[in-house]
Amino acid sequence: MDKKESGNGVSPVMPELLAPAGTFEKLVTAIHYGADAVYLGGPQFSLRARAGNFTPDAMAEAIKYAHARGVKVYVTLNILAHNHDLAGLDAYLLSLKDLAADGLIIADPGLLMRARQLVPELAVHLSTQANVTNHAAAAFWLGQGASRLNLARELSLSEISEIRRQVDGELEVFVHGSLCISYSGRCMLSNYMTGRDANQGDCAHPCRYSYALTEEKRPGQYFPVEEDERGTYIFNSKDLCLLERLPELVASGVNSLKIEGRMKSIFYVGGVVRIYRAALDYLAALPAEAWLEPAAIALPAIFKAEIAKIGTRGATENFIDERPGGGEMIYDASREQQNVLPVAVIRDAGEQPLVEARNVLKTGEVIEYMLPGIEVMAVTVVAMRTEKGEEIIRANPGNRVFLTTEPSLSFGAVNGILRRQDIAG
C-alpha cells in the first residue's frame, strides 16, 4: 500500500478516480469535474455496443483532449470473444498503440494473451468480467501479464483487503453505478429473451423489466409475481454506492475507484464524478492521525445529500459488508423518481453565459450551478435571449441561449452543468 509518512501516523495515497466516457461529451464532462482517468470503447470488442462509442478519429481526438489535461484513457476490449470476433483484433490493437492509449480493459484470456504478444507497451487491466474473487486468482492473472485487476463486485471489504495484502499488482474496484443481477456482469438472460448477448456488449437490460406469470391454458391472463407484496421487478437491483465507505477503501490500498455509467447522461457522469472527486480531496486533506481509524472517518452530510440528487434506483453497498438481501432490490418500479434534473450546459462563459438547454428552462426559475467540488450556487434566471438577440421567456431542449442571472454566472466555466428541481415543463 502506498503511504505518506507523518510524525503522527500514516496517510494513504489517494487512488485514481476512473470515470465512464460513453461519448466525447461525457468524456469532457468527466474531465471537467475531476476524473483522473476515463474509460471508453470503440465499435468493436466493447461491452457497451449501444453506447456512443468512438470511431478511430473520435478516439484519437478523445485521447488527445484527455492527455492535454493530464487525464489517462483506458480502452475497453472486454467482450467474451467467439472465433469470429478475433478478426481485426491485431489491427485494432496496433491502432490503439499508435493512438497512445494508456491501457486496455480485457476479460477474455485469448484477447489478453494476444495483447501481451502484439502490444506489450500497453498496460492490460483485467475486467470485472474475469471474476477475480480471491488472491490466488489475482496472482494468476498478474502472472499472465495483467498490471491491474478490476475485482469482482461480489467481494466484501475484508476480502478486498486480503487480496491487497497478498499481491503487488494494481487493484481497482467499482464504487458507484448500476448492478447486474448476474455474476460480475456475466448474464445470459438478455440472450435468451431478446437475442441480444450481454457478454458481447448488446444487453437489453431485462433485469429492469416488470414480470408477470401466465398459464398456457389461460392466454391473455396475467398473474402478478410478487415478493412480500412489494411488486414485480424481481431482478431490479438498487445502484451501487460506496461513497460513505471511501475511507476504508482508500485505507485498504486499492489503486483505482471506478464509476459505472457509459450509457448514463452527462448529468449523471458529471454529478457523480464531482462528488467522488470532492470526497477524495476531502480525505486527502485529513491529518495523518485520522487514518489510525479509517472506519471512524465520516464525510460531511452534504456529500450524502448531493449523491441522493443523482441516483436513479436508490443505493446499496452491495457485498461490502455481507451478502445483499431483498432490501437491496426495487420491486415496484424500474427506477426511482428523479427530482433534480439537468437544465443546461455552459457552452461559452462570460457575464451572460451561452448555455445549451437540456430540459425546459424559463425566466424566473431558480437554478443551481454545479461547481467543481461539492458546493452549488443558486441563481435566478432574469432574462434569456437567443444567439440572434431575440428575447425569450422559455428555452426548450437543444436551444442555445444567453442567460442573465441574479447573481451573475460570470464565474461559470465551459462544460459546467446547471440543474433545477423537477417541475412541470
C-alpha positions as CSV (number, residue, x, y, z in Angstrom):
1,M,0.0,0.0,0.0
2,D,1.3,3.4,-1.0
3,K,1.6,5.7,2.0
4,K,2.8,9.1,3.1
5,E,4.7,9.1,6.4
6,S,3.9,11.6,9.2
7,G,5.1,12.0,12.7
8,N,1.5,11.3,13.9
9,G,0.8,8.3,11.7
10,V,0.5,7.3,8.1
11,S,-1.8,8.8,5.4
12,P,-2.6,6.6,2.4
13,V,-2.1,7.9,-1.1
14,M,-5.4,8.7,-2.8
15,P,-6.5,6.3,-5.5
16,E,-7.2,7.2,-9.1
17,L,-10.8,8.3,-9.9
18,L,-11.9,6.4,-13.0
19,A,-14.9,7.7,-14.9
20,P,-17.1,6.4,-17.8
21,A,-16.9,8.1,-21.2
22,G,-19.6,6.7,-23.4
23,T,-19.4,9.8,-25.8
24,F,-17.0,12.6,-26.3
25,E,-19.3,15.0,-24.4
26,K,-19.3,12.6,-21.4
27,L,-15.5,12.4,-21.5
28,V,-15.3,16.2,-21.5
29,T,-17.8,16.4,-18.6
30,A,-15.9,13.8,-16.6
31,I,-12.7,15.6,-17.0
32,H,-14.2,19.0,-16.2
33,Y,-15.5,17.6,-12.8
34,G,-12.2,16.0,-11.8
35,A,-11.7,12.5,-13.2
36,D,-8.1,11.2,-13.2
37,A,-8.8,8.7,-15.9
38,V,-11.7,7.7,-18.2
39,Y,-12.6,4.5,-20.0
40,L,-14.2,4.3,-23.4
41,G,-14.8,1.8,-26.2
42,G,-14.7,1.6,-29.9
43,P,-17.3,0.0,-32.2
44,Q,-15.7,-3.5,-31.7
45,F,-14.8,-5.6,-28.7
46,S,-16.6,-3.4,-26.2
47,L,-19.3,-4.4,-23.7
48,R,-21.4,-1.3,-24.4
49,A,-22.3,-1.8,-28.1
50,R,-25.1,0.7,-27.8
51,A,-23.1,3.5,-26.1
52,G,-22.0,6.3,-28.3
53,N,-18.6,4.7,-28.7
54,F,-15.7,6.1,-30.6
55,T,-14.6,5.8,-34.2
56,P,-10.8,5.8,-34.8
57,D,-10.8,9.6,-35.5
58,A,-13.0,10.3,-32.5
59,M,-10.9,8.2,-30.2
60,A,-7.8,10.0,-31.4
61,E,-9.4,13.3,-30.6
62,A,-10.6,12.0,-27.2
63,I,-7.1,10.7,-26.2
64,K,-5.5,14.0,-27.3
65,Y,-8.0,16.0,-25.3
66,A,-7.6,13.9,-22.2
67,H,-3.8,13.8,-22.3
68,A,-3.6,17.6,-22.8
69,R,-5.3,17.8,-19.4
70,G,-3.3,15.1,-17.6
71,V,-6.0,12.5,-17.8
72,K,-5.4,8.9,-18.8
73,V,-7.6,7.0,-21.2
74,Y,-8.3,3.2,-21.0
75,V,-10.0,1.4,-23.9
76,T,-12.4,-1.4,-23.4
77,L,-11.9,-4.7,-25.2
78,N,-14.0,-6.6,-22.6
79,I,-16.3,-8.9,-24.6
80,L,-16.2,-12.6,-24.1
81,A,-14.9,-13.4,-27.6
82,H,-16.0,-16.0,-30.1
83,N,-13.8,-17.1,-33.0
84,H,-15.3,-14.6,-35.4
85,D,-14.6,-11.8,-33.0
86,L,-10.9,-12.3,-33.4
87,A,-11.0,-10.9,-37.0
88,G,-9.5,-7.5,-36.9
89,L,-8.1,-7.8,-33.4
90,D,-4.5,-7.3,-34.4
91,A,-5.1,-4.2,-36.5
92,Y,-7.2,-2.8,-33.7
93,L,-4.6,-3.4,-31.0
94,L,-1.9,-1.8,-33.2
95,S,-4.1,1.2,-33.8
96,L,-4.6,1.7,-30.0
97,K,-0.8,1.6,-29.6
98,D,-0.5,4.3,-32.3
99,L,-3.1,6.4,-30.5
100,A,-1.1,6.2,-27.3
101,A,-4.0,4.7,-25.2
102,D,-2.9,4.3,-21.6
103,G,-4.3,0.8,-21.1
104,L,-6.6,-1.9,-22.3
105,I,-9.5,-3.3,-20.3
106,I,-9.8,-7.0,-21.2
107,A,-11.7,-10.0,-19.8
108,D,-11.1,-12.8,-22.4
109,P,-7.8,-14.7,-21.8
110,G,-7.3,-15.1,-25.5
111,L,-7.5,-11.3,-26.1
112,L,-5.2,-10.7,-23.1
113,M,-2.6,-13.1,-24.5
114,R,-2.7,-11.6,-27.9
115,A,-2.4,-8.0,-26.5
116,R,0.7,-9.0,-24.4
117,Q,2.3,-10.6,-27.6
118,L,1.5,-7.8,-30.0
119,V,1.4,-4.6,-28.0
120,P,3.4,-5.2,-24.8
121,E,3.8,-1.5,-24.4
122,L,0.2,-1.2,-23.4
123,A,-0.9,-1.9,-19.9
124,V,-3.6,-4.6,-19.6
125,H,-6.3,-4.0,-16.9
126,L,-8.4,-7.1,-16.2
127,S,-12.1,-6.5,-16.5
128,T,-14.5,-7.4,-13.7
129,Q,-16.0,-9.9,-16.2
130,A,-13.0,-12.2,-15.4
131,N,-14.5,-12.7,-11.9
132,V,-11.4,-12.2,-9.6
133,T,-12.7,-13.2,-6.2
134,N,-9.6,-14.4,-4.4
135,H,-5.9,-13.7,-4.1
136,A,-4.9,-16.9,-5.9
137,A,-6.9,-15.8,-9.0
138,A,-5.4,-12.4,-8.6
139,A,-1.9,-13.8,-8.6
140,F,-2.7,-15.9,-11.6
141,W,-3.8,-13.0,-13.8
142,L,-0.9,-10.8,-12.7
143,G,1.3,-13.7,-13.7
144,Q,-0.3,-13.7,-17.2
145,G,0.7,-10.1,-17.7
146,A,-2.2,-8.0,-16.4
147,S,-0.9,-5.0,-14.5
148,R,-4.3,-4.1,-12.9
149,L,-7.2,-6.2,-11.7
150,N,-10.8,-4.9,-11.5
151,L,-12.0,-7.1,-8.7
152,A,-15.4,-8.8,-8.8
153,R,-18.3,-6.8,-7.4
154,E,-19.2,-9.7,-5.2
155,L,-16.4,-9.0,-2.7
156,S,-16.5,-7.7,0.9
157,L,-14.2,-5.1,2.2
158,S,-12.3,-7.7,4.2
159,E,-11.8,-9.8,1.0
160,I,-10.5,-6.8,-0.9
161,S,-8.1,-6.1,1.9
162,E,-6.9,-9.7,2.0
163,I,-6.2,-9.7,-1.8
164,R,-4.3,-6.4,-1.4
165,R,-2.1,-8.0,1.3
166,Q,-1.4,-11.0,-0.9
167,V,-0.5,-9.4,-4.3
168,D,1.5,-6.4,-5.5
169,G,-0.3,-5.5,-8.7
170,E,-2.8,-2.6,-9.0
171,L,-6.3,-3.2,-7.8
172,E,-9.4,-1.5,-9.0
173,V,-12.9,-1.6,-7.5
174,F,-16.3,-0.3,-8.6
175,V,-17.7,2.2,-6.2
176,H,-20.8,3.6,-8.0
177,G,-23.3,2.7,-10.6
178,S,-25.7,0.1,-11.9
179,L,-25.6,-3.5,-10.8
180,C,-26.4,-6.6,-12.9
181,I,-28.3,-9.5,-11.3
182,S,-25.6,-11.8,-12.6
183,Y,-22.1,-12.9,-11.7
184,S,-19.7,-10.0,-12.3
185,G,-21.8,-8.9,-15.2
186,R,-21.9,-12.3,-17.0
187,C,-25.5,-12.7,-17.9
188,M,-27.5,-14.9,-20.4
189,L,-30.9,-13.5,-19.6
190,S,-30.9,-10.9,-22.4
191,N,-29.7,-13.5,-24.9
192,Y,-32.5,-15.9,-24.2
193,M,-35.2,-13.3,-24.1
194,T,-34.2,-10.9,-26.9
195,G,-31.4,-12.5,-28.8
196,R,-29.1,-9.7,-27.6
197,D,-25.9,-11.0,-26.0
198,A,-24.9,-9.1,-22.9
199,N,-21.5,-10.8,-23.0
200,Q,-21.0,-9.3,-26.5
201,G,-22.0,-5.8,-25.4
202,D,-25.6,-5.8,-26.5
203,C,-27.6,-6.2,-23.3
204,A,-31.3,-5.4,-23.5
205,H,-31.4,-4.9,-19.7
206,P,-34.2,-7.5,-18.9
207,C,-33.4,-7.3,-15.2
208,R,-35.2,-3.9,-15.3
209,Y,-38.4,-5.4,-16.8
210,S,-41.7,-5.9,-15.0
211,Y,-42.7,-9.5,-14.8
212,A,-46.0,-11.4,-14.5
213,L,-47.0,-15.1,-14.6
214,T,-49.1,-16.7,-17.4
215,E,-50.7,-20.1,-17.6
216,E,-50.7,-21.8,-21.0
217,K,-54.5,-22.6,-20.9
218,R,-55.4,-19.0,-20.0
219,P,-53.8,-16.9,-22.7
220,G,-54.0,-13.2,-22.1
221,Q,-54.4,-13.6,-18.4
222,Y,-51.5,-12.2,-16.3
223,F,-50.9,-13.0,-12.7
224,P,-48.6,-10.7,-10.7
225,V,-45.3,-12.0,-9.5
226,E,-44.8,-10.6,-6.0
227,E,-42.2,-10.7,-3.3
228,D,-43.7,-9.7,0.1
229,E,-46.4,-7.9,-1.8
230,R,-44.0,-5.2,-2.9
231,G,-44.2,-5.7,-6.7
232,T,-42.9,-7.5,-9.7
233,Y,-39.4,-6.1,-10.6
234,I,-37.8,-9.3,-9.3
235,F,-34.3,-8.7,-10.8
236,N,-34.0,-5.0,-10.3
237,S,-31.2,-4.1,-8.0
238,K,-30.6,-0.7,-6.4
239,D,-27.4,1.0,-7.7
240,L,-24.1,0.6,-6.0
241,C,-22.9,3.5,-3.9
242,L,-19.8,3.2,-1.7
243,L,-19.3,6.9,-1.1
244,E,-19.5,6.6,2.7
245,R,-17.1,3.7,2.6
246,L,-14.4,5.6,0.8
247,P,-12.2,6.0,3.9
248,E,-12.0,2.2,4.4
249,L,-11.5,1.5,0.7
250,V,-8.7,4.1,0.5
251,A,-7.1,2.6,3.6
252,S,-7.3,-0.9,2.1
253,G,-4.8,0.2,-0.6
254,V,-6.8,-0.1,-3.8
255,N,-5.3,1.9,-6.6
256,S,-8.4,2.9,-8.6
257,L,-12.0,3.7,-7.9
258,K,-14.3,3.0,-10.9
259,I,-17.7,4.6,-11.7
260,E,-20.1,2.7,-13.9
261,G,-22.1,4.6,-16.5
262,R,-21.1,4.8,-20.1
263,M,-24.8,4.7,-21.0
264,K,-25.8,7.3,-18.5
265,S,-26.3,11.1,-19.1
266,I,-23.7,13.8,-18.7
267,F,-25.6,15.0,-15.6
268,Y,-25.1,11.6,-14.0
269,V,-21.4,11.4,-15.1
270,G,-20.6,14.9,-14.1
271,G,-22.6,14.8,-10.9
272,V,-21.1,11.5,-9.6
273,V,-17.5,12.4,-10.6
274,R,-17.8,15.8,-9.0
275,I,-18.9,14.3,-5.6
276,Y,-16.3,11.5,-5.5
277,R,-13.6,13.9,-6.6
278,A,-14.6,16.2,-3.7
279,A,-14.7,13.3,-1.3
280,L,-11.2,12.1,-2.2
281,D,-9.9,15.7,-1.9
282,Y,-11.5,16.0,1.5
283,L,-9.9,12.7,2.6
284,A,-6.5,13.8,1.2
285,A,-6.6,16.9,3.4
286,L,-7.2,14.9,6.6
287,P,-4.3,14.8,9.2
288,A,-2.3,11.5,9.3
289,E,-3.6,10.6,12.7
290,A,-7.2,10.4,11.3
291,W,-6.1,7.3,9.3
292,L,-5.4,5.4,12.5
293,E,-9.1,4.5,12.4
294,P,-10.4,4.7,8.8
295,A,-13.8,3.3,9.7
296,A,-14.3,6.2,12.1
297,I,-13.8,8.8,9.3
298,A,-17.2,10.3,8.2
299,L,-17.7,12.6,5.2
300,P,-19.7,15.7,5.9
301,A,-23.5,15.4,5.5
302,I,-23.5,17.4,2.3
303,F,-21.9,14.6,0.4
304,K,-24.7,12.2,1.1
305,A,-27.3,14.8,0.3
306,E,-25.7,15.6,-3.1
307,I,-25.3,12.0,-4.2
308,A,-29.0,11.4,-3.4
309,K,-29.9,14.0,-6.1
310,I,-28.3,12.0,-8.8
311,G,-29.3,8.4,-8.1
312,T,-31.7,6.5,-10.4
313,R,-32.6,3.4,-8.4
314,G,-31.7,4.1,-4.8
315,A,-28.5,3.0,-3.2
316,T,-26.9,-0.2,-1.9
317,E,-23.5,-1.1,-0.6
318,N,-23.9,-4.5,-2.2
319,F,-21.4,-7.1,-0.8
320,I,-19.1,-4.7,1.0
321,D,-20.2,-6.0,4.5
322,E,-22.3,-9.0,3.8
323,R,-24.4,-10.7,1.1
324,P,-27.2,-8.4,-0.1
325,G,-30.8,-9.4,0.5
326,G,-34.3,-8.4,-0.6
327,G,-33.8,-4.9,0.9
328,E,-31.3,-4.2,-1.9
329,M,-33.9,-4.6,-4.6
330,I,-36.5,-2.3,-6.1
331,Y,-39.8,-4.2,-6.5
332,D,-42.3,-1.6,-7.6
333,A,-40.7,0.2,-10.5
334,S,-37.8,0.1,-12.9
335,R,-36.3,3.2,-11.3
336,E,-37.0,5.8,-8.6
337,Q,-38.3,9.3,-9.3
338,Q,-35.6,11.7,-10.1
339,N,-36.4,15.1,-8.5
340,V,-33.3,17.1,-9.7
341,L,-32.8,17.4,-13.4
342,P,-30.1,18.9,-15.6
343,V,-31.4,22.1,-17.2
344,A,-28.4,23.4,-19.2
345,V,-24.7,23.1,-20.0
346,I,-22.5,26.1,-20.3
347,R,-21.0,26.4,-23.8
348,D,-19.4,29.8,-23.6
349,A,-18.5,31.5,-20.3
350,G,-19.0,35.2,-19.5
351,E,-21.2,37.7,-17.7
352,Q,-24.1,36.3,-19.7
353,P,-23.0,32.7,-20.5
354,L,-24.2,30.9,-23.6
355,V,-25.9,27.7,-22.5
356,E,-27.4,24.7,-24.2
357,A,-30.8,23.7,-22.7
358,R,-31.3,20.1,-21.7
359,N,-34.7,20.5,-20.2
360,V,-37.3,23.3,-20.4
361,L,-35.9,26.5,-18.9
362,K,-38.0,29.5,-18.1
363,T,-37.3,33.1,-16.9
364,G,-38.0,33.5,-13.2
365,E,-36.8,30.0,-12.3
366,V,-34.2,29.3,-9.6
367,I,-31.4,27.0,-10.9
368,E,-28.2,25.8,-9.5
369,Y,-24.7,25.8,-10.9
370,M,-22.7,22.6,-10.1
371,L,-19.3,23.9,-9.2
372,P,-16.3,21.6,-9.3
373,G,-16.1,20.4,-5.7
374,I,-19.1,19.8,-3.5
375,E,-20.7,23.2,-3.5
376,V,-23.5,24.5,-5.7
377,M,-24.5,28.1,-6.4
378,A,-28.2,29.1,-6.8
379,V,-29.1,31.8,-9.3
380,T,-32.4,33.2,-10.6
381,V,-32.9,33.4,-14.4
382,V,-33.7,37.1,-15.0
383,A,-33.7,37.0,-18.8
384,M,-32.8,34.9,-21.9
385,R,-32.0,35.8,-25.4
386,T,-31.2,33.7,-28.5
387,E,-28.0,33.8,-30.4
388,K,-29.8,36.1,-32.8
389,G,-30.5,38.5,-29.9
390,E,-34.2,37.7,-29.5
391,E,-35.6,38.0,-26.0
392,I,-37.5,34.8,-24.9
393,I,-39.1,33.5,-21.7
394,R,-38.8,29.8,-22.4
395,A,-36.0,27.7,-23.8
396,N,-36.6,24.2,-25.0
397,P,-34.2,21.2,-25.0
398,G,-31.5,21.8,-27.6
399,N,-31.9,25.6,-27.7
400,R,-28.8,27.7,-27.2
401,V,-29.4,30.9,-25.2
402,F,-27.6,33.6,-23.4
403,L,-28.6,33.8,-19.7
404,T,-28.9,36.8,-17.5
405,T,-29.0,35.7,-13.9
406,E,-29.0,37.1,-10.4
407,P,-26.4,36.8,-9.1
408,S,-24.3,36.8,-12.2
409,L,-23.0,33.5,-13.6
410,S,-19.7,35.1,-14.6
411,F,-17.9,32.6,-12.6
412,G,-19.3,29.7,-14.6
413,A,-16.9,27.6,-16.6
414,V,-17.4,26.0,-20.1
415,N,-18.9,22.4,-19.7
416,G,-20.3,23.3,-16.3
417,I,-23.8,21.9,-15.6
418,L,-26.9,23.8,-14.4
419,R,-29.7,21.9,-12.6
420,R,-33.1,22.5,-11.0
421,Q,-35.7,20.8,-9.0
422,D,-38.1,18.9,-11.3
423,I,-41.2,20.9,-12.1
424,A,-43.9,20.6,-14.8
425,G,-42.4,22.0,-18.1
